[in-house]
Amino acid sequence: MMMIDEEQQALLKRASEERELIFHRYSLGLDPNNEVDPWENPTYEIYHITDKYGFMHDSRLPDTRDSHEVQRTKIELERDKKWMKMLANWNSHHEKLRKRVFKGIPDRMRWPAWKKLLNVDELMISNRDTYQRMLDLSRKYSTEVRQIDSDVNRQFRDNLAYRERYSVKQVSLFNVLNAYSVYNPELGYCQGMACVAAVLLLYMQEEEAFWALNTLIVDKKYAMHGLFIEGFPKLTRFLEHHDRIMSKIMRKLHQHFIKHNVDAILYSIKWFFVVFVERIPFSLSLRVWDIFLLEGDRVITAMAITILYLHKNELLRLKDMDSIIEYLQVKLHKNFGYNDDYVVEALERVMKKLKDLKLDVPPPAKVNEFPTKPLGEFIEADIEKKIGRRRSEYTDTEKQVINDVILRQEQNAIEVQSNVSYETSECATGDAYSMKTYQSITSLATSPAISSSSLYSNGFIVTNIPISNLSASSHSTTIITSTTETTTSATSFHIVSTAINIANADSTNSTITKWTCNVNDLHDDLQQQQLNGDDTLYQICENNNRDINDDEDVCKQIKHVREAERDIVNVSDHDDEELSVENTRL
């Protein structure tokens, strides 16, 4: 026991010395006597290669401004005057404020506007000296110093404010993160917090950024505590809601992602954790931040859908997981393909449409997404955390996160399987698909409760599924899905017909009704008539005089079955119609 105590004392002493050394380097800042490794301060040019936000670019920016940029500057100066007047008479609920925020807060006005939106000045007044006290405590007791130091050295190194090691902004970022790890010991520190604080520090002073970060973490309007706390409960909740939206209004892309094993967690971490910073152009991410600070976290889910919708066609052309992830994580940051105003207009329409569909807000948060312990009360860490000893295995919370991801993948696969025949589905047999998800699909396809049989009929897969397993009805449903790709802008076109067992016979013995038709004719009908819902199938039946085995009641009964199970009967991919607002397509 004595040997263990001596070992712990030695480790505690080493951790304390390391913490003091790191703090000392940040205290010295840009002092020439400070030790900086050569690789930490690479040589770089300043002139002609930085944008107005301070970010450097590989190629030189134009030496002269074109007429459009000159005009934009004049407009922004006029908007500065309007914002100064509005800030002097601040009303956070005024409709004019919302309209101007969606137009974009002028860059020079972001400092006072963001402070107003995050209630920074009031917090500083009511918590006088708290920040300095937390910073002093962190120098003695913070257990996150080593990780924070590493992350500060990575954050925004292509921006002039953070480029030089131990620069003013690097020191401020280091101080804010350490102070907050002591102020909110239940949360401590998570890597995503560095990016959030770094963005705030581009427009705020050190203590202002501390209280702004606190508002983003603990205020229920933003509630980022649930994103950063161990287990990431809010991330799990938002991913599930994201999948739900995709399955409802972007089915084709949702199925495409599942086919190539692209789980939302692979591309949306930076979207949800840091509000799209480093995944879209910085100027656009600032516009999203403006709206996020005004509207709250519902903006995040809407912007995620907006990105996928605007780039849907390109994503559908990518045929493997690596290229899809690279497109979403790398290419869009370099070249988004749309100007910022266009994207924000699309975002506003998506937000309105999701609200109309009652999909704009995820399910309510659980208790573990909010702090349960008082803030600002110092709690000394245990010896293991002080030493910084790594755990040898996952905690129960971490294991639950892994299980949640696997379960969500399986649920997505099952949902897609309800619309696609298993035997011929590429998404069920793709090499990249996880074995666990593959087994869940196999179980679904062979289950006695949802027995299925498939056959080809003139380019269609005809699958018979007892509707009794989906609703109270005892009718059977025949799903007819096109296997032919059209040459139109849509990658594929699906027509689903329904056959009703009028005699209410045993659904497991009912015969499969064949409906032979030409996919191109049906596609033309939809394009020309722009039909949807129940009338689509019925009018297609009448207009094309299809052979339906002389069963005149089939088309008449479609409405009944659609009401019984709307998710099974899918006329076509209604992405455009679902996301359009007042007949205005994105």
C-alpha positions as CSV (number, residue, x, y, z in Angstrom):
1,M,0.0,0.0,0.0
2,M,2.9,2.3,0.8
3,M,4.5,1.7,-2.6
4,I,1.2,2.7,-4.3
5,D,0.9,5.9,-2.3
6,E,4.5,6.8,-3.2
7,E,3.9,6.1,-6.8
8,Q,0.7,8.2,-6.8
9,Q,2.5,11.1,-5.1
10,A,5.2,11.0,-7.8
11,L,2.6,11.0,-10.6
12,L,0.7,13.9,-8.9
13,K,3.9,15.9,-8.6
14,R,4.7,15.3,-12.3
15,A,1.2,16.3,-13.4
16,S,1.4,19.5,-11.3
17,E,4.8,20.4,-12.8
18,E,3.5,19.8,-16.3
19,R,0.4,21.9,-15.7
20,E,2.5,24.8,-14.3
21,L,4.9,24.6,-17.2
22,I,2.1,24.8,-19.8
23,F,0.4,27.8,-17.9
24,H,3.8,29.5,-17.7
25,R,4.3,29.3,-21.5
26,Y,0.9,30.9,-22.1
27,S,1.7,33.5,-19.5
28,L,4.8,34.5,-21.4
29,G,2.8,34.6,-24.7
30,L,4.8,36.2,-27.5
31,D,7.8,37.0,-25.2
32,P,11.0,36.1,-27.2
33,N,12.2,34.0,-24.3
34,N,9.2,31.7,-24.6
35,E,10.1,28.3,-26.0
36,V,8.4,27.5,-29.3
37,D,9.2,24.6,-31.5
38,P,10.1,25.7,-35.1
39,W,7.3,23.6,-36.6
40,E,4.7,25.5,-34.6
41,N,5.3,28.8,-36.3
42,P,5.7,28.0,-40.1
43,T,6.7,30.9,-42.3
44,Y,3.9,32.5,-44.2
45,E,3.0,35.6,-46.3
46,I,0.5,38.2,-45.0
47,Y,-0.2,40.3,-48.1
48,H,-2.8,39.4,-50.7
49,I,-3.5,35.9,-49.2
50,T,-6.0,36.6,-46.4
51,D,-9.7,37.2,-46.5
52,K,-11.6,39.7,-44.4
53,Y,-12.1,37.1,-41.7
54,G,-8.3,36.6,-41.3
55,F,-8.2,33.2,-43.0
56,M,-5.3,32.5,-45.4
57,H,-5.7,30.8,-48.7
58,D,-3.4,28.8,-50.9
59,S,-3.7,31.1,-53.9
60,R,-3.4,34.9,-53.9
61,L,-6.6,37.0,-53.7
62,P,-7.2,39.6,-56.4
63,D,-5.1,42.8,-56.1
64,T,-8.1,44.9,-57.0
65,R,-11.8,44.8,-56.0
66,D,-14.4,44.4,-58.8
67,S,-17.5,46.5,-59.1
68,H,-19.6,43.9,-57.3
69,E,-17.4,43.9,-54.2
70,V,-17.4,47.7,-54.2
71,Q,-21.2,47.7,-54.3
72,R,-21.4,45.1,-51.5
73,T,-19.1,47.3,-49.3
74,K,-21.4,50.3,-49.8
75,I,-24.5,48.2,-48.9
76,E,-22.8,46.8,-45.8
77,L,-21.9,50.3,-44.6
78,E,-25.5,51.3,-44.9
79,R,-26.5,48.2,-43.0
80,D,-24.0,49.0,-40.3
81,K,-25.9,52.2,-39.6
82,K,-29.2,50.4,-39.4
83,W,-27.8,47.9,-37.0
84,M,-26.3,50.5,-34.8
85,K,-29.7,52.2,-34.5
86,M,-31.4,48.8,-33.8
87,L,-28.8,47.9,-31.1
88,A,-29.4,51.1,-29.4
89,N,-33.1,50.2,-29.1
90,W,-32.8,46.5,-28.7
91,N,-35.9,44.3,-28.9
92,S,-35.0,40.6,-29.2
93,H,-38.6,39.7,-30.2
94,H,-39.0,42.3,-33.0
95,E,-39.8,40.9,-36.4
96,K,-37.4,43.4,-38.0
97,L,-34.6,41.9,-36.0
98,R,-35.3,38.4,-37.4
99,K,-35.4,39.7,-41.0
100,R,-32.1,41.5,-40.6
101,V,-30.5,38.5,-39.0
102,F,-31.5,36.3,-41.9
103,K,-30.0,38.9,-44.2
104,G,-26.7,38.5,-42.3
105,I,-25.3,40.5,-39.4
106,P,-22.7,42.9,-40.8
107,D,-19.3,41.7,-39.8
108,R,-18.4,44.8,-37.8
109,M,-21.7,44.5,-35.9
110,R,-21.3,40.9,-34.9
111,W,-19.5,41.8,-31.7
112,P,-22.3,43.9,-30.2
113,A,-25.1,41.8,-31.8
114,W,-23.8,38.4,-30.6
115,K,-23.3,39.8,-27.1
116,K,-26.9,41.0,-27.1
117,L,-28.2,37.7,-28.4
118,L,-26.2,35.7,-25.8
119,N,-26.9,38.1,-22.9
120,V,-23.2,38.5,-22.2
121,D,-23.1,42.0,-20.6
122,E,-25.7,41.1,-18.1
123,L,-23.9,37.9,-17.1
124,M,-20.6,39.7,-16.6
125,I,-22.3,42.3,-14.3
126,S,-24.1,39.7,-12.2
127,N,-21.0,37.4,-12.0
128,R,-18.3,40.0,-11.4
129,D,-14.8,38.5,-10.6
130,T,-16.1,34.9,-11.2
131,Y,-14.1,34.4,-14.4
132,Q,-10.8,35.5,-12.8
133,R,-11.5,33.2,-9.8
134,M,-12.1,30.2,-12.1
135,L,-9.0,31.0,-14.1
136,D,-6.9,31.1,-10.9
137,L,-8.4,27.8,-9.7
138,S,-7.7,26.2,-13.1
139,R,-4.0,27.0,-12.8
140,K,-3.8,25.0,-9.6
141,Y,-6.3,22.2,-10.2
142,S,-7.3,21.9,-13.9
143,T,-7.0,18.3,-15.1
144,E,-7.6,19.2,-18.7
145,V,-4.6,21.4,-19.4
146,R,-2.6,18.9,-21.5
147,Q,-5.6,18.2,-23.9
148,I,-6.6,21.9,-24.1
149,D,-3.0,22.9,-24.9
150,S,-3.0,20.3,-27.8
151,D,-6.3,21.5,-29.1
152,V,-5.4,25.2,-29.0
153,N,-2.3,24.4,-31.1
154,R,-4.6,22.9,-33.7
155,Q,-7.4,25.4,-33.8
156,F,-7.8,27.8,-36.8
157,R,-4.0,27.8,-37.5
158,D,-4.8,29.2,-41.0
159,N,-6.2,32.3,-39.3
160,L,-4.0,35.3,-38.5
161,A,-5.5,35.6,-35.0
162,Y,-4.4,32.0,-34.1
163,R,-1.5,31.5,-36.5
164,E,1.3,32.4,-34.2
165,R,2.0,30.1,-31.2
166,Y,1.0,31.7,-27.9
167,S,-0.5,34.7,-29.7
168,V,-3.1,36.8,-27.8
169,K,-6.0,34.8,-29.1
170,Q,-4.3,31.5,-28.4
171,V,-3.7,32.6,-24.8
172,S,-7.3,33.7,-24.5
173,L,-8.6,30.4,-25.9
174,F,-6.5,28.4,-23.5
175,N,-7.6,30.5,-20.5
176,V,-11.3,30.4,-21.4
177,L,-11.3,26.6,-21.8
178,N,-9.4,25.9,-18.6
179,A,-11.5,28.3,-16.6
180,Y,-14.7,26.8,-17.9
181,S,-13.5,23.2,-17.2
182,V,-13.4,24.3,-13.5
183,Y,-16.6,26.4,-13.6
184,N,-18.6,23.4,-15.0
185,P,-16.8,20.4,-13.5
186,E,-19.6,18.1,-14.4
187,L,-18.8,18.8,-18.1
188,G,-15.1,19.6,-17.8
189,Y,-13.8,19.8,-21.3
190,C,-14.7,18.3,-24.7
191,Q,-12.7,18.9,-27.9
192,G,-15.7,20.5,-29.7
193,M,-15.7,23.3,-27.1
194,A,-12.4,24.6,-28.5
195,C,-13.8,25.4,-31.9
196,V,-16.9,27.0,-30.4
197,A,-14.9,29.2,-28.1
198,A,-12.4,30.1,-30.9
199,V,-15.3,31.4,-33.1
200,L,-16.6,33.5,-30.2
201,L,-13.1,34.9,-29.6
202,L,-12.8,36.2,-33.1
203,Y,-15.5,38.7,-32.2
204,M,-15.2,39.0,-28.4
205,Q,-12.8,39.6,-25.6
206,E,-11.6,36.8,-23.3
207,E,-14.2,37.1,-20.5
208,E,-17.0,37.9,-22.9
209,A,-16.2,34.7,-24.8
210,F,-16.3,32.8,-21.5
211,W,-19.9,33.9,-20.6
212,A,-21.0,33.5,-24.2
213,L,-19.7,29.9,-24.2
214,N,-21.6,29.4,-20.9
215,T,-24.8,30.6,-22.4
216,L,-24.4,28.2,-25.4
217,I,-23.8,25.3,-23.1
218,V,-26.4,25.8,-20.3
219,D,-29.2,27.8,-21.9
220,K,-32.1,25.5,-23.0
221,K,-32.3,27.5,-26.3
222,Y,-28.9,26.1,-27.3
223,A,-28.2,23.3,-24.7
224,M,-24.8,22.3,-26.0
225,H,-24.1,20.7,-22.6
226,G,-25.8,17.6,-23.9
227,L,-23.5,17.6,-27.0
228,F,-20.3,17.7,-25.0
229,I,-21.1,15.7,-21.9
230,E,-19.9,12.0,-21.8
231,G,-22.2,9.8,-23.9
232,F,-23.3,12.8,-26.1
233,P,-27.0,12.3,-25.4
234,K,-28.1,15.3,-27.4
235,L,-26.1,14.2,-30.4
236,T,-27.8,10.8,-30.3
237,R,-31.2,12.5,-30.1
238,F,-30.5,14.8,-33.0
239,L,-29.1,12.0,-35.2
240,E,-32.3,10.0,-34.7
241,H,-34.3,13.1,-35.5
242,H,-32.2,13.8,-38.6
243,D,-32.7,10.2,-39.8
244,R,-36.5,10.6,-39.2
245,I,-36.6,13.7,-41.4
246,M,-34.5,12.0,-44.1
247,S,-36.8,9.0,-44.1
248,K,-39.9,11.2,-44.4
249,I,-39.0,13.8,-47.0
250,M,-35.7,12.6,-48.6
251,R,-36.3,8.9,-48.9
252,K,-34.2,8.4,-52.0
253,L,-31.1,10.0,-50.6
254,H,-31.7,8.3,-47.2
255,Q,-31.8,4.9,-48.9
256,H,-28.7,5.8,-51.0
257,F,-26.8,6.5,-47.8
258,I,-27.9,3.3,-46.1
259,K,-27.0,1.3,-49.2
260,H,-23.4,2.6,-49.0
261,N,-23.3,2.4,-45.2
262,V,-23.1,6.2,-44.7
263,D,-24.4,6.7,-41.2
264,A,-25.2,10.3,-40.3
265,I,-22.7,10.2,-37.5
266,L,-19.9,10.0,-40.1
267,Y,-20.7,13.4,-41.7
268,S,-22.6,15.4,-39.1
269,I,-20.4,15.5,-36.1
270,K,-19.0,18.9,-37.0
271,W,-22.4,20.0,-38.1
272,F,-24.0,19.5,-34.7
273,F,-21.0,20.0,-32.4
274,V,-19.7,23.3,-33.8
275,V,-22.6,24.5,-35.9
276,F,-21.0,23.7,-39.3
277,V,-17.7,25.5,-38.8
278,E,-14.9,23.9,-40.9
279,R,-17.5,21.9,-43.0
280,I,-18.9,24.8,-45.1
281,P,-17.2,28.1,-46.1
282,F,-16.6,30.3,-43.1
283,S,-18.6,33.2,-44.4
284,L,-21.6,30.9,-44.7
285,S,-21.0,29.3,-41.3
286,L,-21.1,32.8,-39.8
287,R,-24.5,33.4,-41.4
288,V,-25.7,30.1,-39.9
289,W,-24.3,31.2,-36.5
290,D,-26.2,34.5,-36.7
291,I,-29.5,32.5,-37.2
292,F,-28.5,29.9,-34.6
293,L,-28.0,32.5,-31.9
294,L,-31.4,34.0,-32.7
295,E,-33.5,30.9,-33.3
296,G,-31.8,28.2,-31.2
297,D,-30.7,24.7,-32.0
298,R,-33.6,23.9,-34.4
299,V,-31.5,25.7,-37.0
300,I,-29.0,22.9,-36.9
301,T,-31.3,20.2,-38.1
302,A,-32.8,22.4,-40.7
303,M,-29.4,23.4,-42.1
304,A,-28.3,19.8,-42.2
305,I,-31.3,19.0,-44.4
306,T,-30.7,22.1,-46.5
307,I,-27.1,21.0,-47.3
308,L,-28.2,17.5,-48.3
309,Y,-31.1,18.8,-50.3
310,L,-29.1,21.4,-52.3
311,H,-26.4,18.7,-53.1
312,K,-28.8,15.8,-53.4
313,N,-28.2,15.1,-57.1
314,E,-24.4,15.1,-56.8
315,L,-24.6,12.9,-53.7
316,L,-26.8,10.4,-55.5
317,R,-24.1,10.1,-58.2
318,L,-21.4,9.1,-55.7
319,K,-21.3,5.3,-55.4
320,D,-19.2,4.6,-52.4
321,M,-18.9,5.7,-48.8
322,D,-15.5,7.3,-49.0
323,S,-16.5,9.6,-51.9
324,I,-19.7,10.6,-50.1
325,I,-17.9,11.4,-46.9
326,E,-15.1,13.3,-48.6
327,Y,-17.7,15.4,-50.5
328,L,-19.6,16.4,-47.4
329,Q,-16.5,16.9,-45.1
330,V,-14.0,18.4,-47.5
331,K,-15.3,19.5,-50.9
332,L,-18.2,21.6,-49.6
333,H,-15.9,23.5,-47.3
334,K,-13.7,24.5,-50.3
335,N,-16.5,25.1,-52.8
336,F,-20.1,25.0,-51.6
337,G,-21.5,25.7,-55.1
338,Y,-24.1,28.3,-54.0
339,N,-23.7,31.8,-52.8
340,D,-24.5,32.5,-49.1
341,D,-27.7,34.5,-49.8
342,Y,-29.1,31.6,-51.8
343,V,-28.3,29.0,-49.1
344,V,-29.8,31.1,-46.3
345,E,-33.0,31.6,-48.4
346,A,-33.2,27.9,-48.8
347,L,-32.6,27.4,-45.1
348,E,-35.5,29.7,-44.3
349,R,-37.8,27.8,-46.5
350,V,-36.7,24.4,-45.1
351,M,-37.3,25.7,-41.6
352,K,-40.8,26.8,-42.5
353,K,-41.5,23.5,-44.2
354,L,-40.2,21.4,-41.3
355,K,-42.4,23.5,-38.9
356,D,-45.4,22.8,-41.1
357,L,-44.6,19.1,-41.0
358,K,-44.0,19.3,-37.3
359,L,-40.5,18.1,-37.8
360,D,-38.6,21.2,-36.9
361,V,-38.1,20.3,-33.2
362,P,-36.6,16.9,-32.1
363,P,-38.2,14.9,-29.2
364,P,-37.8,16.6,-25.8
365,A,-34.4,16.4,-24.1
366,K,-33.8,14.2,-21.2
367,V,-32.4,15.3,-17.8
368,N,-28.9,14.2,-18.6
369,E,-28.6,16.9,-21.3
370,F,-28.5,19.7,-18.8
371,P,-26.2,20.4,-15.8
372,T,-27.3,18.7,-12.6
373,K,-24.7,20.3,-10.3
374,P,-24.3,23.9,-9.4
375,L,-22.0,26.0,-11.6
376,G,-19.0,27.8,-10.2
377,E,-18.6,25.6,-7.2
378,F,-15.1,24.1,-7.2
379,I,-15.0,20.3,-6.9
380,E,-11.6,18.8,-6.6
381,A,-11.0,15.9,-9.0
382,D,-10.1,12.4,-7.8
383,I,-6.5,11.1,-7.9
384,E,-6.9,9.1,-11.1
385,K,-8.1,12.2,-13.0
386,K,-5.4,14.3,-11.5
387,I,-2.8,11.9,-12.6
388,G,-4.3,11.7,-16.1
389,R,-4.3,7.9,-16.2
390,R,-6.2,6.6,-19.3
391,R,-8.9,4.1,-18.8
392,S,-8.3,0.6,-20.1
393,E,-11.9,0.0,-21.2
394,Y,-15.1,1.8,-22.2
395,T,-17.4,3.1,-19.6
396,D,-21.1,2.0,-19.5
397,T,-22.1,5.4,-21.0
398,E,-19.6,5.0,-23.9
399,K,-20.8,1.4,-24.6
400,Q,-24.4,2.7,-24.7
401,V,-23.3,5.3,-27.4
402,I,-21.9,2.5,-29.5
403,N,-25.0,0.4,-29.1
404,D,-27.2,3.4,-30.0
405,V,-25.3,3.9,-33.3
406,I,-25.7,0.2,-34.2
407,L,-29.4,0.2,-33.3
408,R,-30.1,3.3,-35.4
409,Q,-28.3,1.7,-38.4
410,E,-30.5,-1.4,-38.0
411,Q,-33.7,0.6,-37.7
412,N,-32.8,2.6,-40.8
413,A,-32.1,-0.6,-42.7
414,I,-35.4,-2.0,-41.7
415,E,-37.2,1.1,-42.7
416,V,-35.6,1.1,-46.1
417,Q,-36.4,-2.6,-46.4
418,S,-40.1,-1.9,-46.0
419,N,-39.9,-0.3,-49.5
420,V,-37.3,-2.4,-51.2
421,S,-37.4,-6.1,-52.1
422,Y,-34.7,-7.9,-50.0
423,E,-33.8,-10.6,-52.5
424,T,-32.7,-8.1,-55.2
425,S,-31.7,-5.1,-53.1
426,E,-28.2,-3.9,-53.4
427,C,-28.4,-2.2,-50.1
428,A,-28.8,-5.6,-48.5
429,T,-25.9,-7.3,-50.2
430,G,-23.4,-4.4,-50.5
431,D,-19.9,-5.3,-49.4
432,A,-19.6,-2.3,-47.2
433,Y,-22.7,-3.1,-45.2
434,S,-22.1,-4.1,-41.6
435,M,-22.7,-7.7,-40.8
436,K,-25.0,-6.8,-37.9
437,T,-27.2,-4.7,-40.1
438,Y,-27.1,-7.4,-42.8
439,Q,-28.3,-10.0,-40.3
440,S,-31.1,-7.7,-39.2
441,I,-32.3,-7.5,-42.8
442,T,-32.0,-11.2,-43.2
443,S,-34.1,-11.7,-40.1
444,L,-36.7,-9.3,-41.4
445,A,-36.9,-11.0,-44.8
446,T,-37.3,-14.5,-43.4
447,S,-39.6,-13.7,-40.5
448,P,-42.9,-15.6,-40.7
449,A,-44.7,-12.4,-39.6
450,I,-43.6,-10.6,-42.8
451,S,-43.1,-13.3,-45.3
452,S,-42.3,-12.2,-48.8
453,S,-42.0,-13.6,-52.3
454,S,-40.6,-11.7,-55.2
455,L,-40.7,-12.1,-59.0
456,Y,-39.9,-10.1,-62.0
457,S,-42.6,-8.8,-64.2
458,N,-41.8,-6.6,-67.1
459,G,-39.0,-4.7,-65.3
460,F,-40.8,-4.6,-61.9
461,I,-40.1,-6.3,-58.6
462,V,-43.5,-7.6,-57.2
463,T,-43.5,-8.3,-53.5
464,N,-46.4,-9.5,-51.5
465,I,-46.5,-8.4,-47.9
466,P,-49.5,-9.1,-45.5
467,I,-50.8,-5.7,-44.6
468,S,-52.1,-7.2,-41.4
469,N,-48.6,-6.9,-40.0
470,L,-48.6,-3.2,-40.6
471,S,-52.1,-2.2,-39.6
472,A,-55.4,-3.5,-38.4
473,S,-56.5,-4.3,-42.0
474,S,-56.3,-7.9,-43.1
475,H,-55.8,-6.9,-46.8
476,S,-52.6,-7.8,-48.6
477,T,-50.4,-5.3,-50.3
478,T,-48.5,-5.8,-53.5
479,I,-45.5,-3.4,-53.9
480,I,-44.4,-2.9,-57.4
481,T,-41.1,-1.1,-57.7
482,S,-39.4,-0.1,-60.9
483,T,-36.0,-1.6,-61.6
484,T,-35.5,0.7,-64.6
485,E,-33.6,4.0,-64.3
486,T,-35.1,6.8,-66.2
487,T,-33.1,9.4,-68.1
488,T,-34.6,12.4,-66.3
489,S,-33.0,14.4,-63.5
490,A,-34.2,11.9,-61.0
491,T,-31.8,9.0,-60.5
492,S,-34.5,6.4,-60.2
493,F,-38.3,6.4,-60.4
494,H,-40.5,4.2,-58.2
495,I,-44.2,3.4,-58.8
496,V,-45.9,1.4,-56.1
497,S,-49.3,-0.1,-56.7
498,T,-51.7,-1.8,-54.3
499,A,-53.9,-4.8,-54.8
500,I,-56.7,-5.4,-52.3
501,N,-57.9,-8.9,-51.3
502,I,-61.6,-7.9,-51.5
503,A,-62.8,-11.3,-50.1
504,N,-60.7,-10.8,-46.9
505,A,-59.1,-14.1,-47.6
506,D,-56.1,-15.3,-45.5
507,S,-53.3,-12.9,-46.4
508,T,-50.6,-15.6,-46.4
509,N,-52.5,-17.5,-49.1
510,S,-53.6,-14.6,-51.3
511,T,-52.3,-14.5,-54.8
512,I,-49.9,-11.9,-56.1
513,T,-51.5,-9.5,-58.5
514,K,-49.4,-8.6,-61.5
515,W,-49.7,-5.1,-62.8
516,T,-47.8,-4.8,-66.1
517,C,-47.0,-1.2,-67.2
518,N,-44.3,0.8,-68.8
519,V,-42.2,2.8,-66.4
520,N,-41.5,5.6,-68.8
521,D,-45.1,6.2,-69.5
522,L,-45.8,6.4,-65.8
523,H,-43.0,8.8,-65.3
524,D,-44.2,11.0,-68.1
525,D,-47.7,11.0,-66.5
526,L,-46.3,12.2,-63.2
527,Q,-44.0,14.8,-64.8
528,Q,-46.8,16.3,-67.0
529,Q,-49.7,16.1,-64.6
530,Q,-47.6,16.8,-61.4
531,L,-49.9,14.5,-59.5
532,N,-49.5,13.3,-56.0
533,G,-51.2,11.4,-53.3
534,D,-54.2,9.1,-53.8
535,D,-55.3,10.6,-57.2
536,T,-51.9,9.8,-58.8
537,L,-52.3,6.1,-58.8
538,Y,-56.0,6.2,-59.7
539,Q,-55.5,8.6,-62.6
540,I,-52.5,6.6,-63.9
541,C,-54.7,3.5,-63.9
542,E,-57.4,5.3,-65.9
543,N,-55.2,7.3,-68.3
544,N,-53.0,4.3,-69.3
545,N,-55.7,1.6,-69.4
546,R,-53.5,-0.8,-67.5
547,D,-54.2,-4.5,-67.4
548,I,-55.1,-5.3,-63.8
549,N,-56.6,-8.7,-64.3
550,D,-60.1,-7.1,-64.7
551,D,-60.2,-6.2,-61.1
552,E,-61.9,-2.8,-61.3
553,D,-61.8,-2.2,-57.6
554,V,-58.1,-2.2,-57.3
555,C,-57.5,1.5,-58.0
556,K,-60.6,2.5,-56.1
557,Q,-59.3,0.8,-53.0
558,I,-55.9,2.4,-53.1
559,K,-56.9,5.3,-50.8
560,H,-58.0,2.9,-48.1
561,V,-54.7,1.1,-48.0
562,R,-52.7,4.4,-48.2
563,E,-54.4,5.6,-45.1
564,A,-53.7,2.2,-43.4
565,E,-50.0,2.4,-44.1
566,R,-48.7,5.5,-45.7
567,D,-45.1,4.7,-45.2
568,I,-45.4,1.5,-47.3
569,V,-47.2,3.0,-50.3
570,N,-44.8,5.5,-51.9
571,V,-45.8,6.9,-55.2
572,S,-42.4,8.5,-56.0
573,D,-39.6,10.4,-54.3
574,H,-41.4,13.6,-53.2
575,D,-38.3,15.5,-52.2
576,D,-39.1,18.6,-54.2
577,E,-42.8,18.7,-53.2
578,E,-42.0,18.0,-49.5
579,L,-39.4,20.7,-49.2
580,S,-41.1,23.3,-51.4
581,V,-42.9,26.2,-49.7
582,E,-45.8,28.0,-51.3
583,N,-45.0,26.4,-54.7
584,T,-41.5,27.7,-54.5
585,R,-38.9,25.0,-55.1
586,L,-35.5,25.2,-53.5
